[in-house]
Amino acid sequence: MSTVEGAVQCDEGEYGRAAKRLKTEETEAEEREEGEEELEEGEDSDSGSLPGNGNGESATDNRARWSASQFGAGRRENGEDSHRISPSPVVHVRGLCEAVVEADLIDALERFGPICYVMMMPFKRQALVEFSAGESADLCVSCGAKEPVYIAGQQAYFNYSTSKRITRPTNADNPNSGNKVLLLSIQNPLYPITTDVLYTVCNPIGSVLRIVIFKRNGIQAMVEFESIQCAQKAKAALNGADIYAGCCTLKIEYARPTRLNVIKNDNESWDYTKPYLVRRDRGKGRQRQAILGEHPSSYSDNGYGPPCPLLPLPNNSRYKLTSVDVPDMVSYPLPQSSSSYSGHAPSSVAMVSGLHPSKMNCTRIFNLFCLYGNIEKVKFMKSVPGTALVEMGDEYAVDRAITHLNSIKVFGKRLNVCVSKQHAVIPSQVFELEDGSSSYKDFAMTRNNRFSSAGQASKNIIQPPSAVLHYYNVPPCISQDHLLRLCTEHDVPGFVKFKMFDAKPSSKTISGLLEFDSKTEAVEVLTVLNHYQIRIPNGSNPYTLKLCFSTSSHL
């Protein structure tokens, strides 16, 4: 049983269904719109592609083409003309700036009529806005076609959605429904998310009573506020915002449960109305000593340290409780690694056990773990068969690897990933693995590390393993059959569905999606084929096939 499952006495199925339902509804909403597949990993510098799209076109080109085609002869999808979308109360908004939150859309669009629901799609810089009346949506779309409409200082583009209504878990938009619990999905979680972090984020907007964090579909949390009005203000002010600069993006919906029941206060659950629910050491009958005291404050070492970049709250006063109680800016503490709050000294080394003796080696560990941080060194332990130490760029990378890779199955064996007591990997007792490769390898200088600079790291979307892989940096001459043959040659499962993103004729590489029968199959293919060198006739340099887990759940 996980920590959260033991800590929270509530209907576990309700939490699970809420999380799964949110993911399903988000996927359905995104799939209803065209051309929303975007680049999940940065292409190589010579690929001709830019971040934020999957076809090598700039964001400006995409917006201009989209805007013109919406109100012209029709849009194109996969090279074929499609008919104009019929009017709908739901408007699809594109071209949003990265810093936009739900409140910005409401402020800019409510002049067209009352808005009853907003669904943010932060990484796509898009949103769905449902108006109370179809006439309001008509006015929004027609006005946007005739003259620029600005949201948070940037021109946005509008068209009807194919949906007539945005699906939501409950009717919590109605103030009489009694729902004051929000479901937060933290996207691209580069840093650990704890109850302290979420309390710091949410409480300035509205009084927080309880928080529960769970890790089923990525990292999600439920936050219970003092009132429905507080929850509504928090959703409007924070939906689409980044907790830390460029990462840990909040996607917020109303949850189905109307109250959270918490039985202990720790990093994954907290009841702020019952401060005495502090976890006690088993068998000792006394309260665990608090190293940093009851509440976090500024520390120069081993604590929070100086504040991170400030996140501005919307200027509109209706999203604040009072002008006196709530500051205009919220300063968040620097992230803590899981090792520091679990009682172990921080370490950038992960210990991985449960490795297949003949199918796993240093390179394949790198192929899998590099999705969550830079890899410095990998060493198999001679004294403990099937176990390796992985030195990563920092303790945050180790935390991400533990969050997403612990307990997954690879080649029929379940991995166990935890923080190592070692603080560095030393190349001692090097021996030969069953496949003939070395038990130790240094990856510090490889170009395949994906977090070597802030710009490069920002292009990575941290995703849990899924059945869909995003492939990129592939030469245009490679077809679906070539990729299937590659799977067969390396004795890994073949994909069942294939999708190639449109690319410019001048593009040097292509990208797309591969769907497998199961998450386990996708993990094994990524472990084996990630960074495979593809050579083409008369080509001077090979292409490095790059794979990562997709944000899509299916094709």
C-alpha positions as CSV (number, residue, x, y, z in Angstrom):
1,M,0.0,0.0,0.0
2,S,1.4,3.4,-0.9
3,T,1.9,6.3,1.5
4,V,-1.1,8.2,0.3
5,E,-3.3,5.1,0.3
6,G,-2.4,4.5,3.9
7,A,-2.7,8.2,4.9
8,V,-6.0,9.0,3.4
9,Q,-9.2,7.3,4.6
10,C,-11.5,7.9,1.8
11,D,-13.0,6.2,-1.2
12,E,-9.8,5.3,-3.0
13,G,-11.8,4.3,-6.1
14,E,-13.3,7.8,-6.1
15,Y,-9.9,9.5,-6.2
16,G,-8.7,7.0,-8.8
17,R,-11.7,7.5,-11.0
18,A,-11.5,11.3,-10.7
19,A,-7.8,11.2,-11.8
20,K,-8.5,8.8,-14.6
21,R,-11.6,10.7,-15.7
22,L,-9.7,14.0,-15.8
23,K,-7.0,12.4,-18.0
24,T,-9.6,10.9,-20.3
25,E,-11.6,14.1,-20.7
26,E,-8.5,16.1,-21.3
27,T,-7.4,13.7,-24.0
28,E,-10.9,13.7,-25.6
29,A,-11.0,17.4,-25.6
30,E,-7.6,17.7,-27.2
31,E,-8.3,15.1,-29.8
32,R,-11.5,16.9,-30.9
33,E,-9.3,19.7,-32.2
34,E,-7.0,19.4,-35.2
35,G,-3.3,19.6,-35.3
36,E,-2.6,19.6,-31.6
37,E,0.3,17.2,-31.6
38,E,3.3,19.2,-30.5
39,L,7.0,18.4,-30.2
40,E,7.5,16.7,-26.8
41,E,11.3,16.7,-27.0
42,G,13.6,19.3,-28.6
43,E,14.9,18.3,-32.1
44,D,18.6,18.3,-32.7
45,S,19.8,21.7,-33.8
46,D,20.2,20.5,-37.4
47,S,16.7,19.1,-37.6
48,G,15.1,22.3,-38.8
49,S,12.3,22.0,-36.2
50,L,11.4,24.5,-33.5
51,P,10.0,23.8,-30.0
52,G,6.3,23.7,-29.6
53,N,5.3,21.9,-32.8
54,G,5.8,18.6,-34.4
55,N,6.3,19.6,-38.0
56,G,9.2,22.1,-37.9
57,E,7.1,25.2,-38.4
58,S,7.4,28.2,-36.2
59,A,4.6,29.1,-33.8
60,T,4.0,32.3,-35.8
61,D,3.6,30.4,-39.0
62,N,1.2,28.0,-37.4
63,R,-1.0,30.7,-35.9
64,A,-1.1,32.7,-39.2
65,R,-2.0,29.6,-41.2
66,W,-4.5,28.5,-38.7
67,S,-6.2,31.9,-38.5
68,A,-6.4,32.3,-42.2
69,S,-7.7,28.8,-42.9
70,Q,-10.4,28.9,-40.2
71,F,-12.2,31.7,-41.9
72,G,-11.2,30.9,-45.5
73,A,-11.8,27.9,-47.6
74,G,-11.5,25.4,-44.8
75,R,-8.8,23.7,-42.8
76,R,-6.4,20.9,-43.8
77,E,-5.9,17.8,-41.8
78,N,-3.3,15.2,-42.9
79,G,-3.3,16.8,-46.3
80,E,-7.0,16.7,-46.9
81,D,-9.5,19.6,-46.9
82,S,-12.1,19.5,-44.1
83,H,-15.4,21.3,-43.9
84,R,-16.0,24.3,-41.7
85,I,-17.0,23.6,-38.2
86,S,-20.6,24.2,-37.3
87,P,-21.4,26.9,-34.6
88,S,-21.0,25.8,-31.0
89,P,-21.2,27.4,-27.6
90,V,-17.6,26.1,-27.1
91,V,-14.8,28.2,-28.6
92,H,-11.4,26.8,-29.3
93,V,-8.7,29.4,-28.5
94,R,-5.1,29.3,-29.9
95,G,-2.0,31.4,-29.9
96,L,-2.0,32.0,-26.1
97,C,1.1,33.2,-24.4
98,E,2.9,30.8,-22.1
99,A,2.1,32.9,-19.0
100,V,-1.7,32.9,-19.5
101,V,-4.1,31.6,-16.8
102,E,-7.8,31.0,-16.8
103,A,-8.5,34.4,-15.3
104,D,-6.9,36.1,-18.3
105,L,-9.3,34.4,-20.7
106,I,-12.3,35.3,-18.6
107,D,-11.2,38.9,-18.4
108,A,-10.7,39.2,-22.1
109,L,-13.7,37.2,-23.4
110,E,-16.5,37.9,-20.9
111,R,-17.4,41.0,-22.9
112,F,-18.9,38.7,-25.5
113,G,-21.1,37.1,-22.9
114,P,-21.2,35.0,-19.7
115,I,-18.6,32.2,-19.6
116,C,-19.6,29.0,-17.8
117,Y,-16.4,26.9,-18.1
118,V,-12.8,27.0,-19.3
119,M,-10.4,24.1,-20.0
120,M,-6.8,25.1,-20.3
121,M,-4.2,23.2,-22.4
122,P,-1.0,24.9,-21.2
123,F,1.6,23.1,-23.2
124,K,-0.3,23.6,-26.4
125,R,-0.9,27.3,-25.6
126,Q,-4.6,26.6,-26.2
127,A,-7.9,26.6,-24.3
128,L,-11.5,25.7,-24.7
129,V,-14.0,28.3,-23.5
130,E,-17.7,27.4,-23.1
131,F,-20.1,30.4,-23.2
132,S,-23.5,30.2,-21.6
133,A,-25.2,31.1,-24.9
134,G,-24.3,30.2,-28.5
135,E,-24.8,33.9,-29.5
136,S,-21.9,34.8,-27.3
137,A,-19.6,32.3,-29.0
138,D,-20.8,33.6,-32.4
139,L,-19.8,37.1,-31.4
140,C,-16.4,35.9,-30.1
141,V,-15.5,34.0,-33.3
142,S,-16.8,36.7,-35.7
143,C,-15.1,39.5,-33.7
144,G,-11.8,37.6,-33.7
145,A,-12.0,37.1,-37.4
146,K,-12.5,40.8,-38.1
147,E,-10.1,42.4,-35.6
148,P,-7.3,41.3,-33.2
149,V,-8.5,40.1,-29.8
150,Y,-5.7,40.2,-27.2
151,I,-5.4,37.9,-24.2
152,A,-2.8,38.7,-21.6
153,G,-1.2,41.1,-24.2
154,Q,-0.9,38.6,-27.0
155,Q,-3.3,38.2,-30.0
156,A,-5.3,35.0,-29.9
157,Y,-7.2,33.1,-32.6
158,F,-10.7,31.7,-32.3
159,N,-12.9,29.1,-34.0
160,Y,-15.8,26.9,-32.9
161,S,-15.0,23.7,-31.2
162,T,-16.4,20.4,-32.5
163,S,-17.8,19.9,-29.0
164,K,-21.1,21.4,-27.9
165,R,-20.2,21.3,-24.3
166,I,-17.0,20.8,-22.3
167,T,-17.2,17.6,-20.2
168,R,-16.4,18.1,-16.6
169,P,-16.3,15.8,-13.6
170,T,-19.2,17.5,-11.7
171,N,-21.5,20.5,-11.9
172,A,-19.3,22.3,-9.5
173,D,-19.5,25.5,-11.6
174,N,-22.9,26.0,-9.9
175,P,-22.3,27.7,-6.6
176,N,-25.1,25.7,-5.1
177,S,-23.4,22.4,-5.9
178,G,-21.3,22.4,-2.7
179,N,-18.1,21.4,-4.3
180,K,-15.0,23.1,-2.9
181,V,-12.4,20.5,-3.8
182,L,-10.1,21.1,-6.8
183,L,-8.2,18.4,-8.7
184,L,-4.7,19.6,-9.7
185,S,-2.6,17.9,-12.4
186,I,1.0,18.9,-12.3
187,Q,2.4,18.7,-15.7
188,N,6.2,18.6,-16.5
189,P,7.1,18.1,-12.8
190,L,10.8,18.8,-12.9
191,Y,10.8,19.4,-9.1
192,P,9.2,17.5,-6.2
193,I,5.7,18.5,-5.3
194,T,4.8,18.4,-1.6
195,T,1.9,19.6,0.6
196,D,4.1,22.5,1.7
197,V,4.6,23.6,-2.0
198,L,0.9,23.3,-2.8
199,Y,-0.2,25.1,0.4
200,T,2.2,28.0,-0.5
201,V,0.7,28.1,-4.0
202,C,-3.0,27.9,-3.1
203,N,-3.5,29.4,0.3
204,P,-2.9,33.1,-0.7
205,I,-5.9,32.8,-3.1
206,G,-8.3,31.1,-0.6
207,S,-8.0,29.4,2.7
208,V,-6.9,25.7,2.3
209,L,-8.2,23.1,4.6
210,R,-6.8,19.8,3.3
211,I,-4.4,18.5,0.6
212,V,-3.9,15.0,-0.7
213,I,-1.2,14.2,-3.3
214,F,-1.2,11.0,-5.3
215,K,0.8,9.6,-8.2
216,R,-1.3,7.4,-10.5
217,N,-1.4,9.4,-13.8
218,G,1.7,11.5,-13.2
219,I,1.5,13.7,-10.2
220,Q,-2.0,14.9,-9.1
221,A,-3.4,16.4,-6.0
222,M,-6.8,17.3,-4.5
223,V,-7.0,20.6,-2.5
224,E,-10.0,21.3,-0.3
225,F,-10.8,25.0,0.3
226,E,-12.8,26.6,3.0
227,S,-15.6,27.6,0.6
228,I,-16.8,27.1,-3.0
229,Q,-16.0,30.8,-3.7
230,C,-12.3,30.2,-2.6
231,A,-12.1,27.2,-4.9
232,Q,-13.5,29.2,-7.8
233,K,-11.0,32.0,-7.3
234,A,-8.1,29.6,-7.0
235,K,-9.1,27.8,-10.2
236,A,-9.4,31.0,-12.1
237,A,-6.1,32.5,-10.8
238,L,-3.9,29.3,-11.0
239,N,-5.2,27.2,-13.9
240,G,-2.4,27.2,-16.5
241,A,0.2,28.8,-14.2
242,D,3.7,27.4,-13.5
243,I,4.7,26.7,-9.9
244,Y,8.3,27.0,-10.9
245,A,9.6,28.9,-13.9
246,G,9.0,26.9,-17.1
247,C,7.8,23.7,-15.3
248,C,5.4,22.2,-12.8
249,T,2.4,23.6,-14.8
250,L,-1.0,23.5,-13.1
251,K,-4.0,22.1,-14.9
252,I,-7.0,22.4,-12.6
253,E,-10.5,20.9,-12.7
254,Y,-13.2,20.5,-10.1
255,A,-13.0,17.2,-8.2
256,R,-15.9,14.8,-7.5
257,P,-15.3,14.3,-3.8
258,T,-16.7,17.2,-1.7
259,R,-14.5,16.6,1.3
260,L,-11.0,15.0,1.9
261,N,-10.4,12.8,5.0
262,V,-6.8,12.9,6.1
263,I,-5.4,10.8,9.0
264,K,-1.8,12.0,9.0
265,N,0.2,15.1,8.1
266,D,3.2,14.6,5.9
267,N,4.5,15.5,2.5
268,E,1.7,13.8,0.6
269,S,-1.3,14.6,2.8
270,W,-2.1,17.3,5.3
271,D,-5.1,18.5,7.3
272,Y,-4.6,22.1,8.3
273,T,-7.5,22.0,10.7
274,K,-5.8,19.3,12.7
275,P,-2.1,20.2,13.3
276,Y,-1.7,17.3,15.7
277,L,-2.0,14.6,12.9
278,V,1.8,14.4,12.7
279,R,3.2,11.1,11.7
280,R,4.8,9.2,14.6
281,D,7.7,6.8,14.5
282,R,6.4,3.2,14.5
283,G,6.8,1.5,17.8
284,K,8.3,4.5,19.6
285,G,5.1,6.2,20.7
286,R,6.5,9.6,20.4
287,Q,6.4,12.4,17.9
288,R,9.2,12.6,15.3
289,Q,11.5,15.5,15.9
290,A,11.0,18.3,13.4
291,I,14.4,19.3,12.1
292,L,13.3,22.6,10.6
293,G,10.5,23.4,13.0
294,E,6.7,23.5,12.3
295,H,6.7,25.8,9.3
296,P,9.1,26.3,6.5
297,S,11.0,29.6,6.3
298,S,14.1,31.0,4.6
299,Y,17.3,29.0,5.0
300,S,20.6,29.5,3.4
301,D,21.4,25.8,3.4
302,N,19.5,22.5,3.3
303,G,16.3,24.4,3.3
304,Y,14.3,26.6,1.1
305,G,16.8,29.3,0.4
306,P,16.1,32.5,-1.6
307,P,12.8,32.6,-3.4
308,C,12.2,31.4,-7.0
309,P,10.9,33.7,-9.7
310,L,7.7,35.4,-8.7
311,L,4.3,34.4,-10.1
312,P,2.0,37.4,-10.6
313,L,-1.6,37.0,-9.7
314,P,-4.4,38.4,-11.9
315,N,-5.0,42.1,-11.3
316,N,-8.7,41.6,-11.2
317,S,-9.7,41.9,-7.5
318,R,-12.4,39.3,-7.7
319,Y,-9.8,36.5,-7.7
320,K,-8.5,37.7,-4.4
321,L,-10.0,37.4,-1.0
322,T,-9.2,41.0,0.0
323,S,-6.6,43.5,-1.2
324,V,-5.1,43.5,2.4
325,D,-4.8,39.7,3.0
326,V,-3.4,38.7,-0.4
327,P,-0.1,40.0,-1.9
328,D,0.1,40.9,-5.6
329,M,3.0,38.4,-6.0
330,V,3.4,35.0,-4.6
331,S,7.0,33.9,-3.9
332,Y,7.5,30.1,-3.9
333,P,10.3,28.3,-2.0
334,L,13.0,26.5,-4.0
335,P,12.2,22.9,-4.5
336,Q,13.4,20.2,-2.1
337,S,14.4,16.8,-3.2
338,S,12.5,13.7,-1.9
339,S,15.6,12.5,-0.3
340,S,15.8,15.5,2.0
341,Y,12.3,15.1,3.3
342,S,12.4,11.3,3.6
343,G,15.1,11.4,6.2
344,H,18.1,10.5,4.0
345,A,20.9,12.9,3.0
346,P,20.3,14.3,-0.5
347,S,22.0,12.2,-3.2
348,S,22.2,12.4,-7.0
349,V,22.7,8.6,-7.2
350,A,19.8,6.2,-7.7
351,M,20.0,2.5,-7.0
352,V,18.1,0.3,-9.5
353,S,17.4,-3.3,-8.7
354,G,15.4,-6.0,-10.5
355,L,17.3,-5.6,-13.8
356,H,17.2,-8.4,-16.3
357,P,20.7,-10.1,-16.2
358,S,21.1,-10.5,-20.0
359,K,18.9,-7.8,-21.5
360,M,19.9,-4.8,-19.4
361,N,23.2,-3.0,-19.7
362,C,24.6,0.5,-19.0
363,T,23.5,1.9,-22.3
364,R,19.9,0.7,-22.0
365,I,19.7,2.1,-18.4
366,F,20.8,5.4,-19.9
367,N,18.2,5.2,-22.6
368,L,15.4,4.9,-20.1
369,F,16.6,7.2,-17.2
370,C,17.8,10.1,-19.5
371,L,14.1,11.1,-19.9
372,Y,14.1,12.4,-16.3
373,G,17.5,14.0,-16.0
374,N,21.1,14.0,-17.2
375,I,23.1,10.8,-16.6
376,E,26.7,11.0,-15.5
377,K,27.7,7.4,-14.8
378,V,26.1,3.9,-14.6
379,K,27.7,1.0,-12.8
380,F,26.4,-2.5,-12.2
381,M,27.2,-3.9,-8.7
382,K,29.2,-7.2,-8.8
383,S,28.2,-8.1,-5.3
384,V,24.5,-7.7,-6.0
385,P,23.4,-9.2,-9.3
386,G,20.7,-7.3,-11.2
387,T,21.4,-4.1,-9.4
388,A,23.0,-0.9,-10.7
389,L,23.9,2.6,-9.5
390,V,22.9,5.5,-11.7
391,E,24.6,8.9,-11.0
392,M,22.3,11.7,-12.3
393,G,22.8,15.4,-12.7
394,D,21.2,16.3,-9.3
395,E,18.9,14.9,-6.6
396,Y,15.8,16.3,-8.4
397,A,16.5,14.1,-11.4
398,V,16.7,11.1,-9.0
399,D,13.4,12.1,-7.5
400,R,11.8,12.3,-11.0
401,A,13.2,8.9,-11.9
402,I,11.9,7.3,-8.7
403,T,8.4,8.9,-9.2
404,H,8.0,7.6,-12.8
405,L,10.1,4.4,-13.0
406,N,9.8,2.7,-9.7
407,S,7.8,-0.5,-9.9
408,I,7.5,-0.5,-13.8
409,K,8.1,-3.8,-15.6
410,V,11.0,-4.2,-18.0
411,F,11.7,-7.5,-19.7
412,G,9.4,-9.4,-17.3
413,K,11.1,-8.0,-14.2
414,R,9.8,-5.2,-11.9
415,L,12.3,-2.4,-11.3
416,N,12.9,-1.0,-7.8
417,V,14.3,2.5,-7.9
418,C,15.4,4.3,-4.7
419,V,17.8,6.9,-3.5
420,S,21.3,5.4,-2.9
421,K,23.4,6.1,0.2
422,Q,26.3,6.7,-2.2
423,H,26.9,10.3,-3.3
424,A,28.9,9.4,-6.4
425,V,29.6,6.4,-8.6
426,I,33.2,5.2,-8.4
427,P,34.4,3.0,-11.3
428,S,35.7,0.1,-9.2
429,Q,35.4,-3.7,-9.8
430,V,34.6,-3.3,-13.5
431,F,33.5,-6.6,-15.0
432,E,31.8,-8.0,-18.1
433,L,28.0,-8.3,-18.2
434,E,26.3,-11.3,-19.8
435,D,25.9,-9.5,-23.1
436,G,29.6,-8.8,-23.3
437,S,29.4,-5.1,-22.5
438,S,31.2,-3.3,-19.6
439,S,29.6,-3.1,-16.2
440,Y,30.6,0.6,-16.0
441,K,30.1,3.5,-18.4
442,D,30.6,7.3,-18.2
443,F,27.9,9.3,-20.0
444,A,29.0,12.8,-18.8
445,M,30.1,14.0,-22.2
446,T,27.4,12.4,-24.4
447,R,25.3,14.6,-26.6
448,N,22.3,12.4,-25.8
449,N,21.8,13.9,-22.4
450,R,18.6,16.1,-22.6
451,F,19.0,18.5,-19.7
452,S,22.4,20.0,-20.4
453,S,21.2,23.6,-20.6
454,A,18.1,25.5,-19.4
455,G,16.9,25.9,-22.9
456,Q,17.3,22.2,-23.7
457,A,15.7,21.2,-20.4
458,S,12.6,23.4,-21.0
459,K,11.8,21.4,-24.2
460,N,11.4,18.2,-22.3
461,I,8.0,17.3,-21.1
462,I,8.3,15.0,-18.1
463,Q,5.9,12.1,-18.6
464,P,5.2,8.8,-16.9
465,P,5.6,5.7,-19.1
466,S,2.8,5.2,-21.5
467,A,1.8,3.0,-24.4
468,V,2.5,5.7,-26.9
469,L,6.0,6.8,-27.9
470,H,7.0,10.1,-29.5
471,Y,9.8,9.6,-32.1
472,Y,11.8,12.3,-33.7
473,N,15.1,13.2,-35.4
474,V,14.4,10.5,-38.0
475,P,15.5,11.0,-41.7
476,P,12.6,11.6,-44.1
477,C,13.3,8.5,-46.1
478,I,12.4,6.2,-43.1
479,S,8.9,4.7,-43.5
480,Q,6.6,2.8,-41.2
481,D,7.9,-0.5,-42.6
482,H,11.5,0.6,-41.8
483,L,10.6,1.2,-38.2
484,L,8.7,-2.1,-37.9
485,R,11.7,-3.9,-39.3
486,L,13.9,-2.1,-36.8
487,C,11.7,-3.5,-33.9
488,T,11.9,-7.0,-35.4
489,E,15.7,-6.9,-35.8
490,H,16.2,-6.0,-32.2
491,D,13.7,-8.5,-30.9
492,V,11.3,-6.0,-29.3
493,P,7.5,-5.7,-29.8
494,G,6.2,-3.9,-32.9
495,F,3.8,-1.0,-32.7
496,V,0.1,-1.4,-33.6
497,K,-0.6,2.2,-34.7
498,F,1.6,4.7,-36.5
499,K,1.3,8.4,-37.1
500,M,3.7,10.7,-38.8
501,F,3.5,14.5,-38.3
502,D,3.4,16.8,-41.3
503,A,6.7,18.4,-42.0
504,K,8.0,21.1,-44.4
505,P,9.4,19.9,-47.7
506,S,12.7,21.4,-46.7
507,S,12.8,19.7,-43.2
508,K,15.8,17.4,-42.6
509,T,14.0,15.1,-40.2
510,I,10.5,13.8,-39.4
511,S,8.7,12.9,-36.2
512,G,5.5,11.1,-35.1
513,L,3.9,8.7,-32.7
514,L,4.0,5.0,-32.2
515,E,1.3,3.1,-30.2
516,F,2.0,-0.3,-28.6
517,D,-0.3,-2.9,-27.1
518,S,0.8,-2.0,-23.6
519,K,2.9,0.4,-21.6
520,T,5.4,-2.4,-20.9
521,E,6.0,-3.0,-24.6
522,A,6.6,0.7,-25.1
523,V,9.1,0.8,-22.2
524,E,11.0,-2.1,-23.6
525,V,11.2,-0.6,-27.1
526,L,12.4,2.8,-25.8
527,T,15.0,1.0,-23.6
528,V,16.4,-0.8,-26.6
529,L,16.0,1.6,-29.5
530,N,16.3,5.1,-28.0
531,H,19.4,6.7,-29.5
532,Y,19.8,4.0,-32.2
533,Q,22.0,5.2,-35.0
534,I,20.2,5.3,-38.4
535,R,22.5,5.3,-41.4
536,I,21.2,6.2,-44.8
537,P,22.9,5.6,-48.2
538,N,25.4,8.3,-49.1
539,G,24.9,10.0,-45.8
540,S,27.9,11.4,-44.1
541,N,26.6,11.2,-40.5
542,P,24.1,8.9,-38.9
543,Y,20.8,10.1,-37.5
544,T,20.2,9.5,-33.8
545,L,16.6,8.1,-33.3
546,K,15.2,9.7,-30.2
547,L,12.2,8.4,-28.3
548,C,10.2,9.7,-25.3
549,F,6.8,8.9,-23.8
550,S,4.0,10.8,-25.4
551,T,1.3,13.0,-23.7
552,S,-1.2,11.1,-25.8
553,S,-2.8,8.0,-24.3
554,H,-3.7,6.5,-27.7
555,L,-3.8,7.3,-31.4
